[in-house]
Amino acid sequence: MSKLVEGIKDRVVAAAREAAPAVVDAAQKAATAAAEKVAEAVADAKNTAGETSIASEPATAAEPAAATAAQAPEGAIFNPEAARGNLHLGIDVGSTTVKLAVLNDDNQIVYAKYQRHHTDVRACARDLFEGAATVLPTAQMTCAITGSGGLLLSQ
């Protein structure tokens, strides 16, 4: 894993240790799996498109009803078939970007997207939350915030 991905994983784990010691092991596994999958998806997208944009596939009749309600925002990773069981949202606020990922209990990515915040962290985070809400409008999930700008959002 790259140092950036390893750093993201470490920050998510550190935040989980402070917030809820009982979930540290699960958070560490989820953070590691998410970091690896996001890194793979970004690398694949760069190789195929020369950019980091990943288009979502249209929902099919076999997918959950919530997934058919809306298309995922441009550049998002969305796997509606993974939207089952307990969901866990993580958001990392870095010096230049905000990253959001939703995982299920099997550490599969349900939804993920990142974008540059251009120093407007709150607006960027709101946009990412709204994007996730378009494809998972009724989902309830746990949430963790980490990163250099995480305190700003948590307040």
N, C-alpha and C positions, 0 to 999 in steps of 0.2 A: 504494500500500500504506500501511496505517496505520503510525504510529511504533512501535507494539507489535510488529507483524508484522515490520517492518524491523529492530527490535532483536533479535528472535528469530533472524532470518536472520544478522545480524552476529555474534551470539554463537556460533552453530553454525559459521560460517566461521572465527572466531577459534580455537575449540577444534580444528578440523581442521588449521589452520596449525601449531599447537603439536604435535599428536599425530602427524601424518603429512603432511609437505609434498607428497608425491607425489599426494595425493588432494584437494588444495585446490580445483582447478577443478571436479572432480566434486561435491565437497561444497558448493561455492558454488551450482552449478546445482541440486542437490537441495534445498538449504536454501531457495533462492528459490522453486522450484516448490512445495515443501511449504508454505511460508508463504503463498503465494498461494492454494493450494487449500484450506488450512485456513481462511483468512480468508473465502473464498467460501462454504465449507460452513457456517461459523458464521453468516454474514450470511443465507444462504438459510434456515437453521433458525430464526433469529430472526424473519424475515419470515413464514414459514409457520406456526410454532407459538408465537411469542411467547417462546420459550426457546431454549437452546442444545442441547437434547437431540435427537439424531438416531437414529432406530431403524434397525436393519439389516434387510435383506430376507432371507427364508429362503433357504438354499442350495438349488440345483437340481442335478439329475443331471449337467448339463453342466459343473459347476464342479469344481475340483480336489478330490480325495478328502479332503485335510486340511481344506478349508473346510466340508465336510459334517459333520465330526465334532461341531461345536458351534456354537451361535448366538453372535454377538458380544455383548458386554455392553451393557446399556442405555446410550445416549448415545454409543456408539462409531460411527465411520465404518469400514465394512468392505467392501472391494471384492475378493472372492475371485478374480475373473477377472484381477486384476492381480498375483496371487501367483505370479510366475514369474521365472526368472532369479535373479540375485543380489539379496538383500534387505539393506536398510540401516535400522537402528533409530536414531532420535535421541530423546533425552529432554532436556527443558529444565526446570530447577527454578527457578522464580521465587519472589518474596516471598510470594505467596499461592496459586499453582497449580503443578501439575506437568503438563507436556504430553509426550505420547509419540506418535511417528509412525513408521511403517514404510513405506519407499518401495522400489520396484523400480528397476532400472537405467535405466528410461525416465522416472524421476521421477514415477511415478504412485503415488498413495496406495493402499497395500494395507490399512493399518489406522491409525487415529488416535483418540486420546481424550485429554481433559484433565479434571482435577478439582481442586478446592480441597484443599490439604493440611492446613489447620487446625493448622499448626506441627508436624505429624507427617510429615515428608518421607519418611522411610524406609518407613513403612506405606503411604503413598499411592503411592509408586513401586512397591512390591511389588504392590499391587493392580493398578496399570496393567500391570506386566509379566505378572502372572497372567492378566489379561484378554486380552492379546495372545497368550499361550501357549495359551489355550483355542481360539483359531481358527487358530493357526499352531503346533501342538504339536511338529512335527519340523523346523521351519525353522531354518536356520543363517543368521546375518546379522552384518554389521559393526555396531558400536555406537559412538555418540558421546554424551557428556554435556556439557551446557553450562548456564549460568545461575548466579544468585547462590548457589544451594544445590548446585551441581554437584560441588564438592569433597567435600562430605559424602557423596554417593552414590559417587563414584569411589573413596573410601577403603574 
